[in-house]
Amino acid sequence: MCFQHDERLGDHAYVGLKCGEAFPVRPGAVRAGGFAVSVAGKRRGKGSSREHSPFAEAAAGIRLVIAESFERIYRQNCINLGIYTSTDFGLLERIARGEPIPVEEFARQHDPITAAIVRCGGLAAFTRARLDGALRVPAPAHAARPMTLAEKLIARAVVTDPREERTGVAAVRPGDGVFVRADWRYSYEYLTPMAATLFERAFGEGARVADPGSVLAFEDHLVFGRWSGARGGERAAQVPATRALALAQAEFCARQAIRVHGALAGRDGAEGICHSIVAERYALPGTIVAGTDSHTPHVGALGCLAFGVGASDMAAAWRTRDVRITVPSTCRVVLNGALPQDVAAKDLVLHLLALPYVRDGHAIGQAIEYCGPAVAAMSTDERATLTNMAAEIGGFTGLVAADAETLRFLRERRGAHASLADWMAGDADAEVAHTIEIDCGALRPMAARPGDPGNGVAVDALAQAVPIDIAYCGSCTGAKREDLDRVHEVLAWGLAHGLRVAQGVRFYLQFGSLDVRDHCVAAGMLETFRAAGVELVEPGCGACVNAGPGVSDAVSQVTVSAQNRNFPGRSGPGQVWLASPATVAASALAGRLTSFAALRPRSVSGGAPSGGAGFLLTSAFVTGAPRNPVPGSIDFQHTALSSETAAMHRRFRLRNRAPALIASKPLSVPLLVLLGALVALPPAAFAPDTAAQAAKNEEFTPQIGQAGKDVIWVPTPEELVERMLRMAQATPKDFVIDLGSGDGRIAIAAAKLIGARAMGIEYNPDMVDLSNRKAREAGVDGRVKFVKADIFESDFSQASVITMYLLPGLNLRLRPKLLDMKPGTRIVSHQFNMDDWEPDERGSLEGRQAYLWIIPAKVQGGWNLATGGQTYEISLTQRYQKLEGHVKFGRIEAGLRGARLRGDEIQFAWVDNTGVRHEFGGRVSGAAMEGVVRSDGGREGRWSASRR
C-alpha cells in the first residue's frame, strides 16, 4: 500500500491485519462494508510515521478511531486528515444506540491548536483559514521558568506573528500547542508524492513552497529496484511502483526548486540515508528539524530539536515554513558511570526499551533527554543511536545537549564551525515527567528477541544457542562511521585468529552514506571486509524497510541486525534479532548469536574453528638461523596460524622432541622469516648448513634456510608469486625488478607469464648464476636478467613494479628510496609490511600474506584550484597516500571529504554552503593537477590546480 499516494489507498485498509496465520481482510472489503469506526488496543499506529495507514482508513470511510493509547504521529495524522480519535471506549455504546456525538467531545481532549484543527475538519482547512487571517493562533504567555532542553528549543522557535516572521516566547509548558519555525524540512520518496498531492489539493496546483532552500528531499528508501526485480515474484512487481514514486518526487521537486539527494547513477544505492546526510551536512545545535520519518530525532544528537511528521503536516509546512507541535513533557535519562569496553549505545538503548516505564508506554510522546557522565563520554555517532531510537521508545524526540564533542564532530566531519551558548542545555531544576537512572557500568551486550525492539535480553543470558542465517549491519542506526569502525575491529580480530564469516551465513554490510563509504575506503577497511567474507552494499535504507540485500526469504531464517526495528515482516518473513554492530559482526563469525566479548575468550583460549593460535618455534631449535639477528622485534601476541600450519608445528615438535613457545611476548624478526618458511615445508627441510654443504655438487643448489647478506633464503611459493604479480596488475609494458631475487622465480614468472621485462638484484653470485640459467631454460633470457649487487646501493628507479621478500627492518631501510620513485610505481611485498605506511591492498593465500603499495604523488601544501570560472584555495596535509585538507571560497571554509591518492590519481570532495556535494577526480603531474568535477544532480565540468 505504501506505493500508492491517493484515494486508491482506500482499497488497502487493514489488508495487513494478521490473525494467527491468516489475513482475513481482503482488498476493498472495508470500503465495501461501510464501516465508520475502528477499535484498537494500546499504542495504535506503532511502527511508522507514514501517513498511508490513516489515509487508507479515511479513503475507506473510517471516521473515528478508538484505542487505549495512540502513537503520537499516527494520531496527529488522523486529526490532520479529518479522522476523529478518542480513548473513550464508552463512545461505542453511545454510537450503537444511535446517539449523535458532538465534535466538541473530540476537540476538548487536545490543546487549543489541535482542537481548532479538529473543529475545522483537518489541517488543510485550518491552514487555509490561518493564511487568510480568519484564524489567529495565540502564542503561550507564561512567565520565565526553568525549562528542559526541548522546552528551550521550542520556546525560541515559537511563531508569534507568521506575517512578520517573529519568533520566540519567554517560556512554554508541556501541553502548549504551538507552531515552531523549522530550519530544515525534509521528506523522501515514500512520502513526498503523498505530501505533494495534499499540498496541491489544499493550496492549488500553482502554489509555491516557502523558502525552498531550506527544504530537502531524498531518494533513499526504494533505491534497490534492480535487486527487487531480480528476486522475482511480488518484489519484482513492485519495481515499477517504486520508480513511479521516485519520478513523482523528482517532478514535484523540480517544479518547486527543492534540492534532491538522489540515487546513484548506473547502480543500486543512494547518496545516503536521509537522517545520515542531514547529520553529516545540515543540522546544527539549537535548530529545529522536521522530517517525514519517525527516526528524524537521529540528529538530536547534535543538540537540535528534530522530530517526525506525517505527509499532511509536511504539506502544510511547505506552505508556511512552520510546523505544529504540542510541547512534550520530558523523560530525563541519566547515564551514570561509564560503559564497559564491549557495550555500545545500541546495547544501552535496548536495555532502556526493556524497562517497564518504556515498555508499558509511559514515555509515548515525551522528549527523551539523555545526560550524565556516560553520554558526555560518547561520540556523536553513538549519541545518534540513542536519539534515533527515541522512535522505538515512542518519544516525540530524543536529544543530547551540544558540547565540545558536538563541535569536534562538526569541525572534523563537515569543516563547519559552530558555537555553544549558555541556553543550550536543560535547567537542572526544570520539571520533568520522569527520570530514569542507569548504571552504565553494569550493562552487558544486549539483543532484542524477534517481534519487538522492547524484547531485550542480555546476550550472555540466552539459555540456548541461536544459530543465524543472515547478519546485517546497516540502516540509519547501524551504518554510521563508528558503527563500521566497530565492525572492522571485530573482523580484523577474527582474521588475525583464523576466523571468517561462518559457513552458511551471509553478512551484509551497508554504508549509511557516501561519506561513510569514503571513510571506510580511506581507512583501508574494505579489504578487511572482503577478506572476512562480507557482502558490501551501497548506501540506502535496504533491508530495514524490506527493500534490499539482507532481507530474509523464508520463515525459518534467522537474522541478527543492527537496524532499529524487528517487527514481524519488517525485513522479510524470517525472525530478526536486534543487536549492536559489534555483536552482529561477532555473530557472523561464530554462526550464532554472540557478543564480541564472549567470542574473544573462546577463540583465544580454546582455539579458533580454523585451528587457533597454534605454536611458534624459537630460533634456538631451527638450524641455519643467523647468529646476529637484525635489530627490532615483532609482537606475536595477536598473531594466529592456520590449522595446517599449527598441525605441522605440532608434528615438528613431537618428532624432534623440542619444546614449544606459545606466543605471549615479542620475538626476534629472523624468527618471523623462519615462521613464513614453516608454512609450506616439512620438518625434514631444515637440515644443518654442514649437511647442505656436504651434499653440494657441481651445480649450485640452494638450501632453504641458508644464510645470506641480510636474510636467510626462503623462497616465495609459486602460487603466491602469481598472486603478487596480479596484485601489481603487471602487464607486458611493465619493468619488474625483484629485490633480493634468490633463485629468480618472481622475475622469471613476470617475463614468462606476463611478458614483462624483468630484472633480479641478488647479492649471492651463485644465486645470480642459478637464476640466469633458469631464465635460459624457461626461454625468457631475452626479457629477464639477474645482476649481482647490493639492493641498498642499486639504482632501481626505472622499475614500474618492485617485488620483494625481505625482513621488516630492511623494508623500512628501503622505504625512503621507494617513496621517491615515480608516482604510480607498484610495490609488492611477501609477508612483511612497511610499519605505519599502510598498504593500498592486502592479499592472502593459505595463510601467506602479500601487501601492495602504490607510490603516491607528493601533494602536501597549498593549491589554487580553478573550476567553473571560480578559484578556490585548497590546503592538503599528506601522510603517504592518505590526505586531509580544507577548501576556502570567499569567507567560507569546508573540510575535504574522501580525500585520497592512488599513485598520481587524486580524489576528494567537498560540500558547499548550499549543501551541494562536489566530487573531484584527476591526476597529479608535478606542480599541477587537473581532472573532472561532478556535482549533485549529474552536473560535470573540468578543474585544474597549481601549487601556491
DOGU-242840 format. One line per 10 residues: number of its first residue (from 1); their letters; for each residue x, y, z of C-alpha. Coordinates in steps of 0.5 Angstrom, whole numbers, plus 500, padded with zeros to 3 digits. Layout:
N
NUM = A = X Y Z | ...
***
This chain:
948
1 = MCFQHDERLG = 500 500 500 | 506 505 501 | 507 505 493 | 500 509 493 | 499 516 495 | 492 518 493 | 485 515 494 | 487 508 492 | 490 507 499 | 482 506 501
11 = DHAYVGLKCG = 482 499 498 | 488 497 502 | 486 499 509 | 487 493 514 | 490 488 509 | 496 487 513 | 492 485 519 | 494 478 521 | 490 474 526 | 494 468 527
21 = EAFPVRPGAV = 497 466 520 | 491 469 517 | 490 475 513 | 482 476 514 | 481 483 511 | 481 483 503 | 483 489 499 | 477 494 498 | 473 490 504 | 473 496 509
31 = RAGGFAVSVA = 470 501 504 | 465 496 501 | 463 494 508 | 461 501 510 | 465 502 517 | 466 508 520 | 469 506 527 | 476 503 528 | 477 500 535 | 484 498 537
41 = GKRRGKGSSR = 489 497 544 | 495 500 546 | 500 504 542 | 495 505 536 | 500 507 530 | 506 504 533 | 512 503 528 | 512 508 523 | 510 516 522 | 508 514 514
51 = EHSPFAEAAA = 501 517 513 | 499 512 509 | 495 508 514 | 490 514 516 | 490 516 509 | 488 509 507 | 483 509 513 | 480 516 511 | 479 514 504 | 476 507 506
61 = GIRLVIAESF = 470 511 510 | 473 511 517 | 471 517 521 | 473 515 528 | 479 511 531 | 478 509 539 | 484 506 542 | 487 505 549 | 493 509 547 | 496 512 541
71 = ERIYRQNCIN = 503 513 538 | 504 521 537 | 505 522 530 | 499 517 528 | 494 521 532 | 497 527 529 | 496 525 522 | 489 522 524 | 487 529 526 | 490 532 520
81 = LGIYTSTDFG = 486 528 515 | 480 529 519 | 479 523 523 | 477 524 530 | 481 520 535 | 479 518 542 | 481 514 548 | 474 514 551 | 471 507 550 | 464 509 553
91 = LLERIARGEP = 463 512 546 | 462 505 543 | 455 504 547 | 453 511 545 | 454 510 538 | 451 503 538 | 445 507 541 | 445 512 535 | 447 518 540 | 450 524 536
101 = IPVEEFARQH = 457 525 539 | 459 533 538 | 465 535 535 | 467 539 541 | 468 532 545 | 474 530 541 | 476 537 540 | 477 539 548 | 482 533 549 | 487 537 546
111 = DPITAAIVRC = 491 543 546 | 488 550 543 | 491 549 536 | 490 542 535 | 482 543 538 | 482 548 532 | 484 543 527 | 479 538 530 | 474 543 529 | 476 545 522
121 = GGLAAFTRAR = 476 538 520 | 483 537 518 | 490 541 518 | 489 543 510 | 482 547 512 | 486 550 518 | 492 552 515 | 488 556 509 | 484 560 515 | 490 561 518
131 = LDGALRVPAP = 494 564 512 | 487 568 510 | 488 571 517 | 481 568 519 | 484 564 525 | 489 567 530 | 494 562 534 | 496 565 540 | 503 564 543 | 504 562 550
141 = AHAARPMTLA = 505 568 555 | 508 564 561 | 513 568 565 | 520 565 565 | 521 559 569 | 526 553 569 | 526 549 563 | 528 543 560 | 533 543 553 | 527 541 549
151 = EKLIARAVVT = 523 547 552 | 528 552 551 | 529 550 544 | 521 550 543 | 521 557 546 | 526 560 542 | 523 558 536 | 515 559 537 | 512 563 532 | 509 569 535
161 = DPREERTGVA = 507 573 528 | 507 569 522 | 507 575 518 | 512 579 521 | 516 572 522 | 517 574 529 | 519 568 534 | 521 567 541 | 517 567 548 | 519 567 555
171 = AVRPGDGVFV = 517 560 556 | 513 554 554 | 510 549 558 | 508 541 557 | 501 541 553 | 502 548 550 | 500 548 543 | 505 552 538 | 508 553 531 | 515 553 531
181 = RADWRYSYEY = 519 556 525 | 523 550 522 | 530 551 520 | 530 545 516 | 524 541 513 | 526 534 509 | 522 528 506 | 524 522 502 | 521 518 496 | 516 514 500
191 = LTPMAATLFE = 512 520 503 | 514 526 498 | 509 524 493 | 503 524 498 | 505 531 501 | 505 534 494 | 498 531 493 | 496 534 499 | 500 541 498 | 497 542 491
201 = RAFGEGARVA = 490 540 494 | 490 544 500 | 493 551 496 | 492 550 489 | 497 547 483 | 500 553 483 | 502 554 490 | 510 555 492 | 514 552 497 | 516 557 502
211 = DPGSVLAFED = 524 558 502 | 525 552 498 | 533 553 500 | 531 550 507 | 527 544 504 | 531 538 502 | 528 531 499 | 532 524 499 | 531 518 495 | 534 513 499
221 = HLVFGRWSGA = 528 508 501 | 527 505 495 | 534 505 491 | 535 498 491 | 530 497 485 | 534 492 481 | 535 488 487 | 528 487 488 | 527 486 481 | 532 480 481
231 = RGGERAAQVP = 528 477 487 | 522 476 483 | 515 475 485 | 512 480 489 | 518 484 490 | 519 485 482 | 512 487 481 | 514 493 486 | 519 496 482 | 515 500 477
241 = ATRALALAQA = 511 503 483 | 518 505 487 | 520 508 480 | 514 512 480 | 515 515 487 | 522 517 485 | 519 520 479 | 514 524 482 | 518 526 488 | 523 529 482
251 = EFCARQAIRV = 518 532 478 | 515 536 484 | 522 538 487 | 524 540 480 | 518 545 480 | 519 548 487 | 527 548 486 | 528 543 492 | 534 540 493 | 534 532 492
261 = HGALAGRDGA = 540 528 495 | 538 522 490 | 540 515 487 | 547 513 485 | 548 513 477 | 548 507 474 | 548 502 480 | 543 501 486 | 544 505 492 | 544 513 494
271 = EGICHSIVAE = 548 519 496 | 546 516 503 | 540 515 508 | 536 522 510 | 538 522 517 | 545 521 516 | 546 526 511 | 542 531 515 | 547 530 521 | 553 530 516
281 = RYALPGTIVA = 551 536 512 | 546 541 515 | 544 540 522 | 547 545 528 | 546 546 535 | 540 550 537 | 536 549 531 | 529 546 529 | 529 540 524 | 522 537 522
291 = GTDSHTPHVG = 522 530 517 | 517 526 515 | 520 520 519 | 520 517 526 | 527 517 526 | 528 524 525 | 531 525 532 | 537 522 530 | 540 529 529 | 538 531 536
301 = ALGCLAFGVG = 545 528 538 | 547 535 535 | 543 539 540 | 538 541 536 | 530 539 536 | 529 534 531 | 522 530 530 | 518 526 525 | 512 529 522 | 507 526 517
311 = ASDMAAAWRT = 505 528 510 | 500 533 511 | 504 536 517 | 510 537 512 | 505 539 506 | 503 545 511 | 510 546 513 | 512 547 506 | 507 553 505 | 508 556 512
321 = RDVRITVPST = 515 554 514 | 513 553 521 | 510 546 524 | 505 545 529 | 507 541 535 | 505 540 542 | 510 542 547 | 512 535 550 | 514 533 557 | 521 531 558
331 = CRVVLNGALP = 523 524 561 | 530 525 563 | 535 519 562 | 541 520 567 | 547 515 564 | 552 515 570 | 558 511 571 | 562 509 564 | 560 504 559 | 564 498 559
341 = QDVAAKDLVL = 569 497 553 | 565 492 550 | 558 495 551 | 556 500 546 | 550 506 545 | 546 500 542 | 546 496 548 | 544 501 552 | 538 503 549 | 536 496 548
351 = HLLALPYVRD = 536 496 556 | 532 502 556 | 527 500 552 | 526 493 556 | 525 498 562 | 518 498 565 | 517 505 564 | 518 505 557 | 515 498 555 | 509 500 558
361 = GHAIGQAIEY = 508 506 554 | 509 512 559 | 514 515 555 | 510 516 549 | 510 523 546 | 516 525 551 | 522 528 550 | 528 524 552 | 533 528 554 | 540 524 555
371 = CGPAVAAMST = 545 527 560 | 550 524 565 | 558 522 565 | 557 516 560 | 553 521 555 | 558 526 556 | 564 521 554 | 560 518 548 | 562 520 541 | 556 524 537
381 = DERATLTNMA = 555 518 532 | 554 514 539 | 549 519 541 | 546 519 535 | 544 512 536 | 540 514 543 | 537 520 540 | 535 516 533 | 532 510 537 | 527 515 541
391 = AEIGGFTGLV = 522 513 536 | 522 506 539 | 521 509 546 | 515 512 543 | 518 519 544 | 517 526 541 | 524 527 540 | 531 525 543 | 536 530 544 | 543 531 548
401 = AADAETLRFL = 546 538 550 | 551 540 545 | 558 541 548 | 565 540 546 | 564 534 543 | 559 537 538 | 564 542 536 | 569 537 534 | 564 533 530 | 562 539 526
411 = RERRGAHASL = 569 541 525 | 572 534 523 | 566 531 519 | 564 538 516 | 569 543 517 | 564 547 520 | 565 552 526 | 559 553 531 | 559 556 538 | 556 554 544
421 = ADWMAGDADA = 551 558 548 | 549 558 556 | 542 557 554 | 544 550 550 | 542 546 556 | 537 544 560 | 536 547 567 | 538 543 573 | 531 545 577 | 527 544 571
431 = EVAHTIEIDC = 520 540 572 | 521 533 568 | 515 528 568 | 520 522 570 | 527 521 571 | 531 514 569 | 538 513 572 | 542 508 569 | 548 505 572 | 552 504 565
441 = GALRPMAARP = 558 500 569 | 553 494 570 | 551 494 563 | 552 488 558 | 552 487 551 | 544 486 549 | 540 483 544 | 532 484 543 | 528 478 541 | 524 478 535
451 = GDPGNGVAVD = 518 482 534 | 519 488 538 | 525 492 540 | 523 492 547 | 524 485 548 | 531 486 550 | 536 481 554 | 543 480 555 | 547 476 550 | 550 472 555
461 = ALAQAVPIDI = 544 470 559 | 541 467 553 | 539 460 555 | 540 456 548 | 545 458 542 | 541 462 537 | 544 460 530 | 544 465 525 | 543 465 517 | 544 473 516
471 = AYCGSCTGAK = 548 478 519 | 546 485 517 | 550 492 519 | 546 498 516 | 540 503 517 | 541 510 520 | 542 507 526 | 547 502 525 | 551 504 519 | 555 511 522
481 = REDLDRVHEV = 562 511 521 | 564 509 528 | 559 503 527 | 563 501 522 | 569 502 526 | 567 497 531 | 565 492 525 | 572 493 522 | 575 492 529 | 572 485 530
491 = LAWGLAHGLR = 573 483 523 | 580 485 524 | 581 481 530 | 577 475 527 | 582 475 521 | 588 475 526 | 585 469 529 | 583 465 523 | 576 467 523 | 572 469 517
501 = VAQGVRFYLQ = 564 469 516 | 562 463 518 | 560 458 513 | 552 458 512 | 552 466 514 | 551 472 509 | 554 478 512 | 551 484 509 | 555 491 511 | 551 497 508
511 = FGSLDVRDHC = 554 504 508 | 550 510 511 | 552 515 506 | 558 516 501 | 561 520 507 | 561 514 511 | 564 510 505 | 569 515 504 | 571 514 511 | 572 506 510
521 = VAAGMLETFR = 576 507 504 | 581 512 506 | 582 508 513 | 583 501 509 | 577 498 511 | 574 495 505 | 580 490 504 | 579 487 511 | 571 487 510 | 572 483 504
531 = AAGVELVEPG = 577 478 506 | 573 477 512 | 567 475 507 | 563 481 508 | 558 483 502 | 558 490 502 | 552 494 500 | 552 501 497 | 548 507 502 | 541 506 502
541 = CGACVNAGPG = 535 504 507 | 536 497 505 | 534 491 509 | 531 495 515 | 525 497 510 | 525 490 507 | 528 493 501 | 535 491 499 | 540 486 501 | 540 483 508
551 = VSDAVSQVTV = 532 481 507 | 530 474 509 | 527 469 504 | 524 464 509 | 520 464 516 | 526 459 518 | 531 464 517 | 534 468 523 | 537 475 522 | 542 479 527
561 = SAQNRNFPGR = 541 486 525 | 544 493 527 | 538 496 525 | 533 500 530 | 526 495 529 | 525 488 528 | 517 488 528 | 514 482 524 | 515 482 517 | 520 489 517
571 = SGPGQVWLAS = 526 485 514 | 522 479 511 | 519 473 513 | 524 471 518 | 526 472 525 | 530 479 527 | 534 480 533 | 537 487 534 | 544 488 537 | 550 493 536
581 = PATVAASALA = 554 493 530 | 560 489 534 | 555 484 536 | 553 483 529 | 560 482 527 | 562 477 532 | 555 473 531 | 557 473 523 | 564 470 525 | 561 465 530
591 = GRLTSFAALR = 555 463 526 | 551 464 532 | 548 470 536 | 554 472 541 | 558 478 543 | 565 480 542 | 566 480 549 | 564 472 549 | 567 471 542 | 574 473 544
601 = PRSVSGGAPS = 576 469 550 | 573 462 547 | 578 464 541 | 584 466 544 | 584 460 550 | 580 454 546 | 583 455 539 | 579 458 533 | 575 454 529 | 581 454 524
611 = GGAGFLLTSA = 586 452 529 | 587 457 534 | 594 460 536 | 598 454 535 | 605 454 537 | 611 458 535 | 618 455 535 | 624 459 538 | 630 460 533 | 634 456 538
621 = FVTGAPRNPV = 631 450 535 | 632 451 528 | 639 450 525 | 641 455 520 | 639 461 523 | 643 468 523 | 648 468 529 | 647 476 529 | 639 478 529 | 637 484 525
631 = PGSIDFQHTA = 635 489 531 | 628 490 532 | 622 485 534 | 615 483 532 | 610 483 537 | 606 476 536 | 601 477 542 | 596 478 537 | 598 473 531 | 595 467 529
641 = LSSETAAMHR = 597 461 525 | 592 457 520 | 590 450 522 | 595 447 517 | 601 451 520 | 599 449 527 | 599 442 526 | 605 442 522 | 609 445 528 | 606 440 533
651 = RFRLRNRAPA = 609 435 529 | 615 438 528 | 615 439 536 | 614 431 537 | 619 429 532 | 625 433 535 | 623 433 542 | 624 440 542 | 620 445 547 | 615 450 544
661 = LIASKPLSVP = 614 457 546 | 607 460 546 | 607 467 543 | 606 472 549 | 612 477 548 | 616 480 543 | 620 475 539 | 626 477 534 | 625 479 527 | 629 473 524
671 = LLVLLGALVA = 624 468 527 | 619 471 523 | 622 469 517 | 623 462 519 | 616 462 521 | 614 464 514 | 618 458 511 | 615 453 516 | 608 455 513 | 610 451 507
681 = LPPAAFAPDT = 616 446 509 | 616 439 513 | 621 439 518 | 626 435 514 | 627 441 510 | 631 444 516 | 638 441 515 | 644 444 518 | 648 448 514 | 654 443 514
691 = AAQAAKNEEF = 650 438 511 | 648 442 506 | 655 444 504 | 657 437 504 | 651 435 499 | 653 441 494 | 655 438 487 | 658 442 481 | 651 446 480 | 650 450 486
701 = TPQIGQAGKD = 643 448 489 | 641 453 494 | 638 450 501 | 632 453 505 | 635 457 511 | 642 458 508 | 645 465 511 | 646 471 506 | 648 478 507 | 642 481 510
711 = VIWVPTPEEL = 637 475 511 | 637 467 510 | 634 465 504 | 626 462 504 | 623 462 497 | 616 465 496 | 611 460 494 | 610 460 486 | 602 461 487 | 604 467 491
721 = VERMLRMAQA = 609 469 486 | 603 470 481 | 598 473 486 | 603 478 488 | 604 480 480 | 596 480 480 | 596 485 486 | 601 489 482 | 597 489 476 | 603 488 472
731 = TPKDFVIDLG = 603 488 464 | 608 487 458 | 609 494 459 | 612 494 466 | 619 493 468 | 619 489 474 | 625 489 479 | 626 484 484 | 630 486 490 | 634 480 493
741 = SGDGRIAIAA = 632 476 488 | 634 469 490 | 633 463 485 | 630 468 481 | 623 466 481 | 619 472 481 | 623 476 476 | 622 469 471 | 615 469 472 | 614 476 471
751 = AKLIGARAMG = 617 475 464 | 614 468 462 | 607 469 465 | 606 476 463 | 611 478 458 | 614 484 462 | 621 486 462 | 624 484 469 | 631 484 473 | 633 481 479
761 = IEYNPDMVDL = 638 484 484 | 642 479 488 | 648 479 493 | 650 472 492 | 654 471 486 | 652 463 486 | 644 465 486 | 645 470 480 | 648 465 476 | 643 460 478
771 = SNRKAREAGV = 638 465 476 | 641 467 469 | 641 459 468 | 634 458 470 | 632 464 465 | 635 461 459 | 632 454 461 | 625 458 461 | 626 461 455 | 626 468 457
781 = DGRVKFVKAD = 633 470 458 | 632 476 453 | 627 479 457 | 630 478 464 | 637 479 467 | 640 478 474 | 645 482 477 | 650 481 483 | 649 488 487 | 647 491 494
791 = IFESDFSQAS = 640 493 494 | 641 499 498 | 647 501 493 | 643 500 487 | 639 504 482 | 632 501 481 | 629 508 480 | 627 505 473 | 622 500 475 | 615 501 475
801 = VITMYLLPGL = 614 494 479 | 618 493 485 | 617 486 489 | 621 484 495 | 621 479 501 | 625 482 506 | 625 483 513 | 621 489 516 | 628 492 518 | 630 492 511
811 = NLRLRPKLLD = 623 494 508 | 624 501 513 | 631 502 510 | 629 502 503 | 622 506 505 | 625 513 503 | 628 511 497 | 622 507 495 | 618 514 496 | 622 518 492
821 = MKPGTRIVSH = 620 513 486 | 615 515 480 | 608 516 483 | 604 510 481 | 610 505 482 | 607 499 485 | 611 496 491 | 609 488 493 | 612 485 499 | 611 478 501
831 = QFNMDDWEPD = 610 477 509 | 612 484 511 | 609 491 511 | 612 498 512 | 611 500 519 | 606 506 519 | 606 506 511 | 599 502 511 | 598 498 504 | 593 500 499
841 = ERGSLEGRQA = 592 493 498 | 593 486 502 | 592 479 500 | 593 473 503 | 594 466 500 | 593 460 505 | 596 464 511 | 601 467 507 | 601 475 507 | 602 480 501
851 = YLWIIPAKVQ = 602 487 501 | 601 492 495 | 603 500 496 | 603 505 490 | 608 510 491 | 604 517 492 | 605 523 489 | 607 529 493 | 601 534 494 | 602 537 501
861 = GGWNLATGGQ = 602 544 501 | 597 550 498 | 594 550 492 | 590 554 488 | 584 551 484 | 580 553 479 | 573 551 476 | 567 554 473 | 570 561 473 | 572 561 480
871 = TYEISLTQRY = 578 560 484 | 579 556 491 | 584 555 496 | 586 548 498 | 591 546 503 | 593 539 504 | 596 535 509 | 599 528 507 | 601 522 510 | 603 517 505
881 = QKLEGHVKFG = 597 516 501 | 592 519 506 | 590 526 505 | 587 531 510 | 585 538 508 | 580 544 507 | 578 549 502 | 577 556 502 | 572 560 498 | 571 567 500
891 = RIEAGLRGAR = 570 567 507 | 567 560 508 | 572 554 509 | 570 547 509 | 573 541 510 | 575 536 505 | 572 529 505 | 574 522 502 | 581 525 500 | 586 520 498
901 = LRGDEIQFAW = 591 519 493 | 593 512 489 | 599 514 485 | 598 520 481 | 591 519 482 | 587 524 487 | 580 524 489 | 577 529 494 | 570 532 495 | 567 538 499
911 = VDNTGVRHEF = 560 540 501 | 559 548 499 | 555 552 504 | 548 550 500 | 549 543 501 | 551 541 494 | 557 536 494 | 562 537 489 | 567 531 488 | 574 532 484
921 = GGRVSGAAME = 578 526 481 | 584 527 477 | 592 527 476 | 598 530 479 | 604 532 475 | 609 535 479 | 606 542 481 | 600 542 477 | 593 538 478 | 587 537 473
931 = GVVRSDGGRE = 581 533 472 | 574 532 472 | 569 535 478 | 562 532 478 | 557 535 483 | 550 533 485 | 545 533 480 | 549 530 475 | 553 536 473 | 560 536 471
941 = GRWSASRR = 566 540 469 | 573 541 469 | 578 543 474 | 586 545 475 | 590 547 480 | 597 549 481 | 602 550 487 | 601 556 491
***
